[in-house]
Amino acid sequence: MTSTLPAVTAPEVPAQPRPAPTTRSTGRTDPPVRLRSSRPDLLLCGALLVTILVVQGWNIADYPTLGDDEGTYLAQAWAVQQGRGLAHYTYWYDHPPLGWIQIALATWIPSALHPGAMTVASMRAVMLLVSGVSAVLVYVLGRRLSLPRWAAGLGMALFGLSPLSVVLQREIFLDNIAVMWLLLAFCLAASPSRHLWHHFGAGLAAAAGVLTKETMLVVLPALFVTMWRNSHRDTRKFALTGAVTACLLIGCSYPLFALLKGELLPGAGHVSLWDGITYQMSRPGSGFILDRASGSWAVLHSWLYYDRVLPLGGLAAALPLLAARRWSGTARALAGPALTVAILAAVAMRPNGYLPAMYVIGALPFLALVLAGAAASLTRAVLRGRRAENERRYVTGGRYALAAVLAVAAGAYVVPHWYDGDRTAVTADANAPYREASHWLGSEVPDPKGTRVLVDDALWLDLVHEGYRPGLGAIWFYKADLDPAVSRTMPHGWRDVDYVVASPTVRRDARDLPTVRAAIQHSTPVATFGTGPDRIEIRQIRDTGPGGGR
């Protein structure tokens, strides 16, 4: 006999989850099951995305100053595009190659349409794609971690509009691409649908982030904390096992690649992954970050020069959120991002660790999220959730007035500082000396194909497009002393060079490079662009002697 459920039981069947209604106190809403179906979220995220892309894209080629690291990654991407291998010189396992392989894919179409455009200044535009994706992922992660809509938007704005972010995210750094993958991993780990494939995908994305920039390895514990807190208790072990397995399998492809090439361990006549790791782990430290005489302090000061709000405010917000597990749902939800900030801060606080300027990039989105989460918790505390039934109207009005005053005060402090920093980014021209030096080397040297020039990697591709021989005519200055394959082509040392482009990077590092130092000492300036410590000197070797570059 068949039967149907009584009509009175129908309302008890669980309905498809819907966005929770907005409360009168904080505007908090539960994240929608599908964010793309929420029109308010799409409108807010879209408006912020357009603003971020305009601010970051305006004047992107002229500010900040072109960096040698940018040139290195782009030149390696060019080598991949040209089928020359994984680098424009011998690939020595300094970083996993996935980062510049992605740059090669992203720049393939513009470089195919206009080969001469494959230079650092013009190809910075590709980083806008990475910045845009990362900014959207910050918003998505904020909503998936139960931040109110306005707080998720605040986190996105903090991440994309801070002058520190605007400067660093414009540059062609592997860290920016790695952060994009890491944010994707966090978004998948915090997926409200809790599908096992989401967690498996989080492991794959995490592995891609680590293979893009290996320093992302240290924040994987925070990713697994996020996954643990957001997975269903019945499938939690399967989720974590799948994520860890996926991450390990993809991550092991790098040492497997070295093993198959016979370059896993040191040996005569070849580079090795072991030597690359040993070099990275044994780099001279830059001192304790709070020691005013150390290089790490100078790096910290450079970050705070652009913005104090995001790094200091985010760090101050992360520690209470990490410690307070019961007083706020926001604190529990943001445990993963707060732990990420704490881990990165602990690594930076090593007594004598190496601290590069781009290190803070890995922390920027998580600093923004915990700062936005702290603002949401403070707002909730001021407004006390829903208004009590017996609370007088003027008391409720006072709460909203206090919240408004706090918001205005915060804006009054942040906006002027950010305006000054972002105005510099969209108006200053820091790269005129590089453009002028590139033009001079292309127009004033009579025989580029027969000329040898020591140059930093920021200008290396410019010279290649001007007709200089890659690797042998345009020589990345480090390789003259550190790469045996290049040294063998220079039997007379500095006498085999015609010009030295003495940029700030070349002048700074020449003291540790005998050939470069001697080339500068035996040369005279024939053209100078810019003034002061940022000037670029084109210096001609006075006596090339036998076997000269020409």
N, C-alpha and C positions, 0 to 999 in steps of 0.2 A: 504494500500500500504506500502510495506517495502522499506527501503533505508539503505544505509551504509554511514558511515562518509566519507567525502571527504579525499582523500589521503593526502592533504596538512595539515590536522589537526592532523595527527598522531604524529608528533614530539612534539605537545603541551601536550600530555598525560603524567602526571608525571611518571617518571621512578622510579624503585626500588632504594632507596638511596644507594650510593656507597661511599667508602672512598674518601675524598677530596684529590686532588693532593698535593704533598709536595711543600711548598713555598720555594723560594730560600733563605729566610732570616733566619728562625728559625727551619725549619724542622717540623713545626707543621702540623699535620693531624687531621681531624675530626675523632672521634672514629667510627670504623666500626659498621654497624648494628649488626653483629654477630662477636664478638671478636674472637671466635674460628675459624673463617674462614679467619682471617688475619695472613698470615704466618710470616711477620716481628714481629708482636706482640707476636705470639706464641714462636718464636725463642728467642726473647729478654727475655720474661718472664720465659721461660724454663731454659735459661742459668743462670739467676739470682737466680732462685729457687734452682738449683743444688748447686750453690755457697753458698747460705744461709744455706741449709741443711748440707753441709759439715762443715761449720764453726761452726754452732750451735751444730751439733752432735758429733764433734770430742772432746773427753775427757769429755763428758757430765756427766758421773757418778762421776767424780773426782772434778769438779769445777762448781759452787761455793759450799761452805759448805752446807751440808744438813741442812734443816730448820725444826723446829718443826711444822710449819704450813703445810709444804709439807707432813710430816708424818701423821698429823691429817687427811688431805683430803684423803690420800691413805688408811689409816686405816679405815676410814668411807666407802670408796669404797670397801674395803675387806669385811667389815661387810655386805654390800649389796650383794656382791657375795655369801657369806656364808649363806645368809638367816637369819642373826642375827638382822635385823632391819636396820634403817637408820644411825646408828652409832655404834661404838664399845663399847660405853657406852651409857648412857641415852641421847637420842636426845633432845636437849633443845631449838631448834629453833634459834641457833646462826646465821645460814645462811640457805637460802632455799636449799633443798637437791639435786636439779637438777644437780648442778655442779659435785658432787662426784658420782652421778648415771651415768653421762656420763663417768667419769673416770673408773667406774666399767665396763661399756660396752667396753671401749677402751682397758682395761687390761685383759678382760675375757679370751681371747684365750691364751696369754702368761702365765697367772697364771694357766690355766687349764693344759697346757703342762708341766709346771715346777712350782709347787706351791712355791718352795723356792725362786723363782725369784721375788715374790711379795714384793719387798723392794723399798725404795725410790730411791736408786741409780740406780737400773736397770730399774725401771719403768719411770724414767725421759725420756727414749727414746720415750715413747708415746707422750710426748709434742712436739716432732718433727713433728708429724702429724698436731697438732694444729698450730704450727708455720708456716709450709708450706702452709696450707690452708689460714691462715691470710695474709701471704705475697702475695699470688696470688690475694686475694681479694683487697689488697691495690693497686695493679697494675690495676685491673679491675675498681676499683672506680676512680682512677686517670684518666683513659681513658674516663670513662663515664662522668666525670666532665670536659671534653674537654682539659685535659692536653696533650701537645705533647707527642709523644711516648717516647722520651728520658727523659722527665720530669717524666712521670709515672714510668719509669725504675729507675730514680733517687730516687723517693719516695719509691719504693720497696727496693732499696739498703739501703737507710737511715734507714728504718724500720727494716730490717733483719740483717744488718751488724754492726750497732752501738754497741760498747761494752756494753752499758747499756741494749740494747735489748738482746744481746747474753746471758748475765748473767741472766736477769729476765725471759726471755722466756724459758730457760732451766728448770726452777723450776716448780714444780707441784702446780701451783696457780690457783684458780678459776678465777682470773682476766684474765688470758690468754685465757681461754675458753670463757668467757663472751665477750671479745673483738672480738673473731672470729664471734660470733653471731651478734654483733653490726655492724661489717663491712659488713656482709651479708645483714643486714637490710638497710644500707646505699646504697649498690650496687643495691638492689631491688628498693629503693626509687628513685635512679637516673637512672633507666632503660630507655634507649632511646625509646623503643617501647611503654611505658606508658600504659601497660595493667593494668586493675584494680586489677587483681590477683597478680601482682607484688607488688602493694601497700598493699594489704591484707597480702601477704607473709612478707613484711617488718614489719608489725605489729606483726606477729607471731614470727619472728626472734628477734625483739626487746624484746618481752616478755620472750623469751628463755634466752636472755642475762641478763635481770633483775633477772630472777629466778635462774640464775647461780651465779651471784654476784649482790646483790641489789644496790650497789653503781652506777651501770650503769643507774639507774633511772634518775639521774640528767642530763644526756646528751640527753634524749629523745626530749626536745625542739629543739635541733640542728638537729635531724633526721627529725622532721616534717618540719623544715625550708627547708631542702634539698628536701623533698617530694613536698613541695609547689612550689619551684622554678623549679622543673623538671616535674611536672604534667601538663597535658593539661588544659587550663582554663575552658573548657567546662565540664570536668569531675573531676575538682580539689576537689570539695566538697565531691563527692562520694568517691574519693581516700582517702582523709583524714579521712572521717567518717569510711570507712572500716578498715583503718590501726589502728585507735584509738580503734575501737570496738574489733578487733582481739587482740590487745595488752591487753585491759582490761579483756576480757573473759579469756585468758590464765593466765594473772597475778592473777586473782581472785581465781584461783585453789589453790593457797597456803593458803590463809586464810580459804578457804572452807575445805581444808584438815584438818587444825587445828580445825575447828568447828565440823567436823564429828567425830574427835577423842575426843571431849570434852576438847580441850586444847587451845581454842582461848583466853579465859580470865583466869586470875589467880584464883587459888582455892587450897584447901588443898590437899596435897598428889600428885600433878602432876605439870609438867612444863606447860608453856603457851607461845603462840606466843606473847602476849602482854608483858610478862616479857622479852622475847628475844629482842623485839624491844626497850623496855625501857633500857635494858642493853647497847645495841649498841649506843643508843642516849645519854647515860649518861656516857660513858667511859671517864676517865680523859683525859683532853686535853694535847697535847704535846707542847703547846706554839705557839707563832707567828713565822712563818717560817723565818722571817728576823731578829729574835732575836738570836744572837749568843750563848746565854746561854740556848736556848730551845732545846727540843728533835726534833722538826720539823726542826730546822736549821741543826741538825746532819743528819737527813734523806735527806734533800736537798744536803748537802755536800757529802753524799754517792752517790747520783745520779751523781753529777758533777765530782766526783772522776773518774767514769767510762767514762763519756762523757759530754762535755759542748756544743758540736755542736748541737746535736738534741734538747735537752730541751731549751737551751737559744736561739739558732737560730730559732727554730720553734716558740717559744713564740714571739720573735721579729718580725717574719714574719706574725704571725696571726693577730696582732692588725691592721697593715696597710691594710691587705686584708679584714678585717672585716669592716673597716671604708671607704675604697675606693670602691664605688659602681659603678662609671661611667668611671673611667679612664682605666679599664681593664676588658675584658671578663673573665679572670682568676679569678679576685677578686670576681666577681658575682658568678661564678661557685663554688668557694671554700668557700662560705659563711657558709655552714653547718659545714665542718671540722674546719674552723676558729672559729666559735661560740663554737664548742665542746672544743677547746683548752681554749678559754676564760672562759667558765663555770668551767672547771676543775681547772684552775688557780685561779679563784675567790673562789672556795670551799677550795682550799689549803691555801688561804690567810686569812682564818678566824682567828680572834685574838687568840682563844684558842681551836682550833679544834684538833681532833685526826688525825694524818697523818702517816699511815703505809708505810713501805718501798715499798710495791707493788702498791701503789696508782698510780704511774706514768705510770704503764702498760696501763691503760685506755687511756692515752693521746698519747702514742708512735706513733700509725699509723697516727693520725691526725696531730701531729707535723711534721712527715715526709712528709705528703701531702702538708701542707701549706708551708713548707720550699722548697719543689720542685716547688710548684706553684709560690713562690716568685722568684726562680731562672728563671723560664720560663718568668715571667713578666719582670724581669731585662734584660734578653736576648732580648726579643722583643723590649724593650725600646732602648737598645743599637743599635740594627740592624734596628730599625724603620720600621718594616714590610717589604714590598717590596721596592726594590731600586727605588728611583725616576728616571724618565727618563733622567733628565738633570743633575743628580749627576755624578761628575767625578769618574773615576774608582778608583783613589787612595783614595778617601774619603770612598768609599764602602769597599775597602781593609782595611782601617784603622778601620772601624767598626768591621769587622771580627777579625782583630788583637786584638782589645780591648776585644772583647768577649772571644777570646782564652786566653789572658793574665789573665782575671778574672777567667776563669775556671781553669787554671794551678795554680793560686795563691790559690784558694780555695782547690784544690787537695793537694797542697804542705802543707797546714795547717792541713787538715783533715786526710790524709792518715797516716802520721807518728803517730799521736795520736791514731788513731783507730788500727793501726798495733800493737802498744804496748799493748793496752787493749785486743784485740782479741788473741794476742800471749799468754798472761797470761791465758786466758780462755781455750786455747787448749793445754797448757803444764803443768799448775800447778796442784798439787795434794793436795787439801784441806781436803780430806775426809779419809786419811789414819788412823787418830785416831779412827774414827767411825768403820772402817772395823776391826781394831785390837781389839777394845773393844767388838765388836760383836763376833769375833772369840774366845776371852778369855772367855766370858760368856757362849759360847756354848761348850767349851772344858775343862774348868777348874772347873766349878761348877758341883759337882758330881750328884746332883739330881735336875735338872731343874723343874720337875713337882711339887716338894715339896718346891720350893724356891720362895720367894717374892722379887721382885726387883722394886724399884722406878726408872723410866726411862723416858726420853722425847720421844715424838712420832716419832722422826726421827729414833729411834732404836726399837720402840715397835714391829713392824712387824718382824724385825730380830729375836727378842727373841721368838716370837710366833713360828716361823719356827724352832727355836732351841729346842722347846719342853716345853717352859714355858706356863702356863695356861693363856689364853687371859683374861685380865681384872682383874684376881685375883692373878696370879703369876707375869706376866708382867703388872705393874700398871703404867699407865700414871700419872706422879707425881702430876699434878694439881688435879686429882680426889681424891687423898688421903685426901685432905682438903675440896674440893668443891662439891663432889658428895656423898650425904647421902647413896646411895646404896653401895658405896665402903667403906665409913666410918663404916658402920654397920658390915662389915667383918673384921674390925681392931679395936676390942674393947680396945686393949692396945696401940693404937696409933703407934708411931714409933717403939715400941718394937716388933710389929708383922711383921717387915720388916727385911730382911736379908742383902740386899745390896742396895746401892744408886749409880746410874750411874750419877756422878756429871759432866754433860756437861756444857758448858757456859750458856745455857738457864736455866738449873736447878739451877746453882749457882746464877744467876741473879735474878730469881723470887722467890727463897726460902725465901727471907726476908719477903714476904707477905703470906707465907704458913707455919703455925706453925708446922705441922707434918713433912713436908719436912725439915724445918730448924732444928728441933730437931734431925731428923735422921742423918743429916750431922754432927751436933755437937757431936753426940754419936757414931761416926764411925771413922775408920782409913783407909787410902788408902792401898789397896792390889795390885793395878796395876794402872799405869799412862801411858797414851798414848798421845804423843804430849807435847809441852812445852808452857809456857806463858799462857795468858788468853784464848787461844783456846784449852787447854789441856782437856782431858777427864779422870777423876779419877773414878775408881771403888772402892767404899768405903764399907767396911763390918761393920755392926752394932756390937759394942763391947759386948753388953749385951741384947740379945733378951728377956730374962726373960720369965715369963709364957705366953703361947700362942704364942710363937715365930713362925716366918714364916715357919720354917721347922717342 
